[in-house]
């Protein structure tokens, strides 16, 4: 029996390897299970997979190869469990303080990324972790103090009024619940998330960046030390850096969210739940190709070079070379 799968998150491992975390449709909503697919167009069997039972992957990233370290795909769960795997071996790690059940009990972690040659993870209520030689170390400091303030509001011992509830709701919206992390090096890191929260870390301390919006910021792409892209609610697109500040390129898709952003061959691509767009001046243009249209739910954009832009939808995948799209249909999702 063919069971369709939903594509949740994805990352490029090479120009010819795309890693995608999926969930079979038949599983109950509260089930924890991940099927990891490796899309390898240059091999005889294009789609390879293996299962990670009892875990739900929320983020994927590439650990690039270097002397003494093999290239690997890193998968993160909301509770801070991490799988680091390649064709040679698999290893598993745990961020002890992360997740709702972790020692810090601050809620889920949300994103893993390699910055420079170091892995970092961010999450709810100000959580930020760095992978050192032997373990994962929290580097969030004052950020979690802000998070705990929202997590435990000082309600008086009286009946809660409507005004107090409004203040609580606003406090929760402004809480530093981080959705994405990125950067150029260990001393040049950004995190973004709810309430227009955008922070920068210089290797010693965190500083909040004033971007004059309380929009939810969902994703970023650090092109260089001088050019960082941040996107989010209301079609918000910001560009800049911590030193010179950020400026808005516009609210390009009002009423919509941009969930992924990537600079590829000098152009900016935006992934939404209503299609893939390219930024052209102060406007965006919808890109279409077969099953890629204004109804396509884009779940991820990624690349390791300017040769290939990988695109994951919720059911299939595309590879783009700057001129044409190649469609990779998933055999279990033919009906979509």
C-alpha positions as CSV (number, residue, x, y, z in Angstrom):
1,X,0.0,0.0,0.0
2,X,1.3,3.4,-0.9
3,X,1.2,5.9,1.9
4,X,1.8,9.6,1.0
5,X,4.3,11.6,3.0
6,X,4.4,15.3,3.9
7,X,7.8,17.1,3.4
8,X,8.5,19.0,6.7
9,X,12.0,20.4,6.4
10,X,14.9,20.0,4.0
11,X,18.6,21.0,3.4
12,X,21.0,20.8,0.5
13,X,24.0,18.4,1.2
14,X,25.5,19.0,-2.3
15,X,24.6,20.1,-5.7
16,X,23.4,16.6,-6.3
17,X,22.0,15.6,-2.8
18,X,18.9,17.0,-1.2
19,X,17.9,15.7,2.3
20,X,14.2,15.9,3.3
21,X,12.5,15.0,6.6
22,X,9.0,13.7,6.1
23,X,6.0,12.3,8.0
24,X,3.8,9.6,6.6
25,X,0.2,10.8,6.3
26,X,-1.3,7.8,8.1
27,X,0.4,8.6,11.4
28,X,-1.7,10.2,14.2
29,X,-1.1,13.9,14.7
30,X,0.7,13.3,18.0
31,X,2.9,10.5,16.7
32,X,6.6,11.1,16.7
33,X,8.3,9.5,13.7
34,X,10.5,10.8,10.9
35,X,11.3,9.3,7.5
36,X,14.5,10.9,6.1
37,X,14.8,10.9,2.4
38,X,18.0,11.5,0.4
39,X,17.2,12.7,-3.1
40,X,20.2,11.8,-5.3
41,X,19.4,12.3,-9.0
42,X,22.8,11.0,-10.2
43,X,22.3,7.5,-8.7
44,X,20.3,4.7,-10.1
45,X,17.7,4.8,-7.3
46,X,16.9,8.5,-7.1
47,X,15.0,8.4,-3.7
48,X,16.7,6.7,-0.7
49,X,15.3,6.7,2.8
50,X,15.7,5.5,6.3
51,X,13.5,5.9,9.4
52,X,14.2,7.6,12.7
53,X,11.4,6.2,15.0
54,X,10.1,8.0,18.1
55,X,11.5,11.3,16.9
56,X,10.1,14.3,15.0
57,X,12.7,16.3,13.1
58,X,12.1,20.1,13.1
59,X,15.3,21.2,11.3
60,X,18.1,19.9,9.1
61,X,21.5,21.4,8.2
62,X,24.7,20.4,6.4
63,X,27.9,20.0,8.3
64,X,30.5,20.7,5.7
65,X,33.5,18.5,5.3
66,X,36.9,19.7,6.3
67,X,40.2,18.2,7.5
68,X,39.4,15.4,9.9
69,X,35.6,15.8,9.6
70,X,33.4,14.2,7.0
71,X,30.5,16.0,5.4
72,X,27.2,15.0,7.2
73,X,23.5,15.9,7.5
74,X,22.4,17.0,10.9
75,X,18.8,16.5,12.0
76,X,17.4,18.2,15.1
77,X,14.2,17.4,17.1
78,X,12.3,19.9,19.2
79,X,13.6,18.2,22.4
80,X,17.2,18.7,21.4
81,X,18.1,15.2,20.1
82,X,20.5,15.4,17.2
83,X,21.5,12.8,14.5
84,X,24.7,13.4,12.6
85,X,24.8,11.0,9.6
86,X,26.5,10.3,6.3
87,X,27.1,7.2,4.2
88,X,29.8,6.0,6.5
89,X,28.2,6.2,10.0
90,X,25.6,7.8,12.3
91,X,26.0,9.4,15.7
92,X,23.5,10.8,18.1
93,X,23.8,13.7,20.6
94,X,21.6,15.4,23.1
95,X,21.4,19.0,24.2
96,X,20.7,18.3,27.8
97,X,19.1,21.6,28.6
98,X,17.0,21.9,25.5
99,X,13.3,21.2,25.0
100,X,10.3,21.3,27.2
101,X,11.5,18.2,29.0
102,X,15.1,19.4,29.2
103,X,16.8,20.7,32.4
104,X,16.0,24.3,31.5
105,X,12.3,23.5,30.6
106,X,12.1,26.5,28.2
107,X,10.3,24.7,25.4
108,X,11.2,23.4,22.0
109,X,14.3,24.2,20.0
110,X,13.6,25.1,16.4
111,X,16.7,25.4,14.1
112,X,20.1,23.9,13.7
113,X,22.8,25.5,11.5
114,X,26.5,25.3,10.9
115,X,28.0,28.8,11.2
116,X,31.7,28.9,10.2
117,X,32.8,25.4,11.3
118,X,30.6,25.2,14.4
119,X,27.0,24.0,14.9
120,X,24.5,26.2,16.6
121,X,20.9,25.7,17.7
122,X,18.2,28.2,18.7
123,X,14.7,27.8,20.2
124,X,11.9,29.1,22.3
125,X,12.2,31.6,25.1
126,X,15.7,32.8,24.1
127,X,17.5,29.5,23.8
128,X,20.8,29.4,21.9
129,X,23.4,26.6,22.1
130,X,26.8,26.1,20.6
131,X,28.5,22.8,20.0
132,X,31.9,22.8,21.5
133,X,34.5,20.0,21.3
134,X,32.8,17.7,23.8
135,X,29.3,19.0,24.5
136,X,26.6,21.6,23.7
137,X,26.9,24.9,25.7
138,X,24.2,27.5,26.2
139,X,25.3,30.9,25.1
140,X,22.0,32.8,25.5
141,X,22.6,34.5,28.8
142,X,20.3,37.5,29.0
143,X,18.1,36.2,26.2
144,X,16.6,33.5,28.4
145,X,16.1,36.0,31.2
146,X,13.8,37.9,28.7
147,X,12.2,34.6,27.8
148,X,11.5,33.6,31.4
149,X,10.0,37.0,32.1
150,X,7.3,36.2,29.4
151,X,7.0,32.6,30.5
152,X,6.2,33.5,34.1
153,X,4.4,36.8,34.0
154,X,3.9,38.4,37.5
155,X,0.2,38.1,37.8
156,X,-1.2,39.4,41.2
157,X,-3.1,37.1,43.4
158,X,-6.5,38.4,42.2
159,X,-8.9,37.6,39.4
160,X,-7.4,38.1,36.0
161,X,-9.0,41.0,34.1
162,X,-9.4,41.3,30.3
163,X,-6.8,44.0,30.3
164,X,-4.3,41.7,32.1
165,X,-5.1,39.0,29.5
166,X,-4.4,41.4,26.7
167,X,-1.1,42.4,28.3
168,X,-0.2,38.7,28.7
169,X,-1.0,38.0,25.1
170,X,1.2,40.9,24.0
171,X,3.9,39.7,26.3
172,X,3.8,36.3,24.7
173,X,3.9,37.8,21.2
174,X,7.0,39.8,22.2
175,X,8.8,36.9,23.9
176,X,12.1,36.0,22.2
177,X,10.9,32.7,20.7
178,X,13.6,32.2,18.1
179,X,12.7,30.6,14.8
180,X,16.0,30.9,12.9
181,X,19.7,31.3,13.5
182,X,22.5,32.2,11.0
183,X,25.8,34.0,10.7
184,X,29.2,34.2,9.2
185,X,31.4,33.1,12.1
186,X,31.3,32.4,15.8
187,X,31.6,36.1,16.5
188,X,29.0,37.2,14.0
189,X,25.7,35.5,14.7
190,X,22.0,36.5,14.3
191,X,18.8,35.0,15.8
192,X,15.3,36.0,14.8
193,X,11.7,35.2,15.8
194,X,8.5,36.4,17.3
195,X,7.7,40.1,18.0
196,X,10.3,41.5,15.6
197,X,13.0,40.1,17.8
198,X,16.3,40.2,15.9
199,X,19.5,39.9,18.0
200,X,23.2,39.9,17.1
201,X,26.1,38.1,19.0
202,X,29.7,39.3,18.7
203,X,31.1,36.3,20.5
204,X,30.8,38.0,23.9
205,X,27.3,39.6,24.3
206,X,23.9,39.8,22.6
207,X,22.5,43.1,21.3
208,X,19.0,43.7,20.1
209,X,18.7,45.3,16.6
210,X,15.9,47.9,16.2
211,X,14.1,47.0,13.0
212,X,10.9,49.0,13.7
213,X,8.5,46.2,13.3
214,X,6.9,43.6,15.6
215,X,6.3,41.2,12.7
216,X,7.2,37.5,13.3
217,X,10.5,36.9,11.6
218,X,10.7,33.4,10.2
219,X,13.9,32.9,8.3
220,X,17.2,34.4,7.3
221,X,20.1,34.0,4.9
222,X,23.5,35.5,5.7
223,X,25.1,36.1,2.3
224,X,28.1,38.0,3.8
225,X,29.1,40.0,6.8
226,X,27.6,43.0,5.2
227,X,24.4,41.5,3.7
228,X,22.0,39.6,5.8
229,X,18.4,38.9,4.6
230,X,15.6,38.4,7.1
231,X,12.0,37.6,6.2
232,X,8.7,36.9,7.8
233,X,5.1,37.9,8.5
234,X,3.3,40.2,6.1
235,X,5.8,39.5,3.3
236,X,8.5,41.4,5.3
237,X,11.9,41.4,3.7
238,X,14.8,43.1,5.5
239,X,18.4,43.6,4.4
240,X,21.5,44.8,6.3
241,X,23.7,44.0,9.2
242,X,24.2,44.7,12.9
243,X,26.8,47.4,12.3
244,X,25.0,49.5,9.6
245,X,21.5,48.6,10.5
246,X,18.7,47.0,8.5
247,X,16.3,48.5,6.0
248,X,13.1,47.2,4.6
249,X,12.8,46.1,1.0
250,X,9.1,46.2,1.5
251,X,6.1,44.2,2.7
252,X,6.1,42.4,-0.6
253,X,3.3,39.8,0.1
254,X,0.8,41.5,2.4
255,X,-1.2,39.0,4.5
256,X,1.2,36.2,3.8
257,X,4.3,34.8,5.4
258,X,7.6,34.2,3.8
259,X,9.0,31.0,5.3
260,X,12.3,30.6,3.5
261,X,14.8,32.9,1.7
262,X,17.9,32.3,-0.4
263,X,20.2,34.4,-2.5
264,X,21.1,32.4,-5.6
265,X,23.1,33.7,-8.6
266,X,22.7,37.2,-7.3
267,X,18.9,37.1,-7.1
268,X,16.7,36.7,-4.0
269,X,14.2,33.8,-3.9
270,X,11.3,33.6,-1.4
271,X,9.4,30.5,-0.4
272,X,5.8,30.8,0.8
273,X,2.8,28.5,1.3
274,X,1.5,30.1,-2.0
275,X,4.4,29.6,-4.3
276,X,8.0,30.4,-5.0
277,X,8.8,34.1,-5.8
278,X,11.9,36.0,-7.1
279,X,12.5,39.6,-6.0
280,X,12.7,42.0,-8.9
281,X,13.4,45.6,-7.7
282,X,10.6,46.5,-5.3
283,X,8.3,43.7,-6.5
284,X,8.1,40.0,-6.5
285,X,7.3,37.6,-9.4
286,X,5.7,34.2,-9.0
287,X,7.8,31.4,-10.7
288,X,5.9,28.6,-12.3
289,X,6.8,25.2,-13.8
290,X,4.5,22.3,-14.0
291,X,3.4,21.5,-10.4
292,X,5.1,24.6,-9.2
293,X,2.5,27.4,-9.2
294,X,0.7,29.8,-6.9
295,X,-0.9,27.0,-4.9
296,X,2.4,25.2,-4.1
297,X,3.5,25.0,-0.5
298,X,7.2,25.7,-0.4
299,X,8.8,24.1,2.7
300,X,12.4,24.8,2.0
301,X,15.0,26.5,-0.2
302,X,18.7,25.7,0.0
303,X,21.9,25.6,-1.9
304,X,25.6,24.9,-1.4
305,X,26.8,26.7,-4.5
306,X,25.5,28.9,-7.3
307,X,25.1,25.8,-9.5
308,X,21.9,24.4,-7.9
309,X,19.0,25.8,-5.9
310,X,17.1,23.0,-4.3
311,X,13.3,23.6,-3.6
312,X,11.2,21.4,-1.4
313,X,7.4,21.6,-1.6
314,X,5.2,19.7,0.8
315,X,5.0,16.7,-1.6
316,X,7.8,16.9,-4.2
317,X,11.1,18.6,-5.0
318,X,12.7,20.7,-7.7
319,X,16.2,21.6,-8.8
320,X,16.8,25.0,-10.4
321,X,20.0,26.0,-12.3
322,X,19.0,29.7,-12.8
323,X,17.2,29.0,-16.1
324,X,15.1,25.8,-15.8
325,X,13.5,23.7,-13.2
326,X,13.9,19.9,-13.0
327,X,11.0,18.2,-11.2
328,X,11.5,15.2,-8.9
329,X,8.2,13.5,-8.2
330,X,8.0,11.5,-5.0
331,X,6.6,8.0,-5.8
332,X,4.3,8.0,-2.8
333,X,2.9,11.4,-3.6
334,X,1.9,10.9,-7.3
335,X,-1.7,11.8,-6.4
336,X,-0.6,15.3,-5.4
